[in-house]
């Protein structure tokens, strides 16, 4: 008999690819009667002014901006929770963390939640971020202690249009 996954951790970052990943994670969790853990990880670096696309001034972290962003993320993961429950997933946990996405998705959160599968989108960051920081998905694949499924296609297994 094939092993069933019991606790599936899915990381979301707001990208189109992460939305596809959540949809597939919901389907996998429903098929396996598994708990679904939907998380996003906020990095302080996203809110410290170091370039023209930052949300606040150079080198300054505005707690109000961080709190507002956290509320938006909590709303997003709560929508995913509802979608999962509507699809028949019985146990859904959501959380918004401050931290380092690569390490937290590969090591900290799988251990904390005793996840036996991590699901991530193939890409999320823009090209420059991937060049500078490397891919979160690549890091998780190389360092996770449980299975990792990288989602590249939609629910009909069609690759994204280029």
C-alpha positions in Angstrom: 0.0 0.0 0.0 1.3 3.4 -0.9 2.3 5.8 1.9 -0.1 8.6 2.5 1.1 12.1 3.4 -0.2 13.2 6.7 1.0 16.8 7.1 1.6 18.9 4.0 3.3 22.3 4.3 2.8 24.8 1.5 4.6 28.0 1.3 3.0 31.0 -0.4 4.5 34.3 -1.5 1.7 36.0 -3.4 2.9 35.0 -6.9 0.8 33.4 -9.5 2.9 30.2 -9.1 2.2 30.1 -5.4 -1.6 30.3 -6.1 -1.2 27.3 -8.4 0.8 25.5 -5.7 -2.0 26.1 -3.1 -4.6 24.7 -5.5 -2.5 21.5 -6.0 -1.7 21.3 -2.3 -5.4 21.4 -1.5 -6.0 18.5 -4.0 -3.1 16.5 -2.5 -4.3 17.1 1.1 -7.9 16.1 0.2 -6.8 12.9 -1.6 -4.5 11.9 1.3 -6.9 13.0 4.1 -4.0 15.1 5.3 -3.6 18.2 7.4 -2.7 21.2 5.2 -0.4 23.8 6.7 -0.4 27.1 4.7 2.4 29.5 5.6 3.9 32.7 4.4 7.2 34.1 5.7 7.7 37.8 5.9 11.3 39.0 5.7 12.3 42.2 7.4 14.4 42.9 4.3 11.2 43.3 2.3 10.3 46.3 4.4 13.7 48.0 4.9 14.4 50.8 2.5 17.3 49.8 0.2 15.9 50.5 -3.2 13.3 52.3 -5.2 10.7 49.4 -4.8 10.8 49.3 -1.1 7.8 50.4 1.0 9.6 52.7 3.4 12.7 55.0 3.5 16.3 53.9 3.3 17.4 51.7 6.3 14.2 52.3 8.2 11.6 49.8 9.3 8.1 51.2 9.9 6.2 49.0 12.3 2.9 50.2 11.0 3.9 49.2 7.4 5.0 45.7 8.8 1.7 45.3 10.7 -0.4 46.3 7.7 1.5 43.8 5.5 1.0 41.1 8.1 -2.7 41.8 8.1 -2.8 41.5 4.4 -0.9 38.2 4.5 -3.2 36.8 7.2 -6.2 37.7 5.1 -4.6 35.9 2.1 -3.8 32.7 4.0 -7.3 32.8 5.6 -8.8 32.9 2.1 -6.7 29.8 1.2 -7.9 28.1 4.4 -11.5 28.7 3.4 -10.8 27.4 -0.1 -9.2 24.2 1.3 -12.1 23.6 3.7 -14.6 24.2 0.9 -12.7 21.5 -1.0 -13.1 19.0 1.8 -9.8 19.3 3.6 -10.7 18.7 7.3 -7.6 20.1 9.0 -6.1 23.4 7.8 -3.6 25.5 9.7 -2.4 28.9 8.5 0.3 31.1 9.8 2.3 34.2 8.9 5.8 34.2 10.2 8.7 36.7 10.3 11.9 35.0 9.3 14.0 33.7 6.5 12.0 31.8 3.9 14.6 29.4 2.7 15.7 28.2 6.1 12.2 28.3 7.7 10.6 26.4 4.8 13.4 23.8 4.6 14.1 23.2 8.2 12.3 25.1 11.0 8.6 24.8 9.9 8.7 21.2 8.7 10.2 20.2 12.1 7.7 22.4 14.0 4.7 21.0 12.2 6.1 17.5 11.6 5.5 17.9 7.9 6.1 14.9 5.7 5.7 16.9 2.4 6.6 20.4 1.4 5.0 21.9 -1.7 6.4 25.1 -3.3 6.1 26.9 -6.6 9.0 26.6 -9.0 9.5 30.3 -9.0 8.2 33.3 -7.1 10.8 35.9 -6.8 11.7 38.1 -9.8 14.7 37.3 -12.0 17.0 39.8 -10.2 16.1 38.4 -6.7 16.8 34.8 -7.9 20.2 35.9 -9.3 21.1 37.7 -6.0 19.6 35.3 -3.5 19.1 32.0 -5.3 15.9 30.2 -5.5 14.0 29.4 -2.3 12.7 26.3 -4.0 16.2 25.2 -4.9 17.4 25.7 -1.3 14.4 23.8 0.1 15.0 20.9 -2.3 18.6 20.7 -1.3 18.1 21.0 2.5 14.7 19.7 3.5 14.5 16.5 5.6 11.2 15.4 4.1 9.8 15.1 0.6 9.5 18.2 -1.5 7.2 18.7 -4.5 7.9 21.6 -6.8 4.8 22.8 -8.7 5.4 23.9 -12.3 1.9 23.4 -13.8 -1.7 24.3 -13.3 -4.5 21.9 -12.2 -4.7 20.5 -15.7 -0.9 19.9 -15.7 -0.3 22.6 -18.3 2.9 24.6 -18.0 2.5 28.3 -17.6 2.4 30.3 -20.8 5.6 32.2 -21.5 
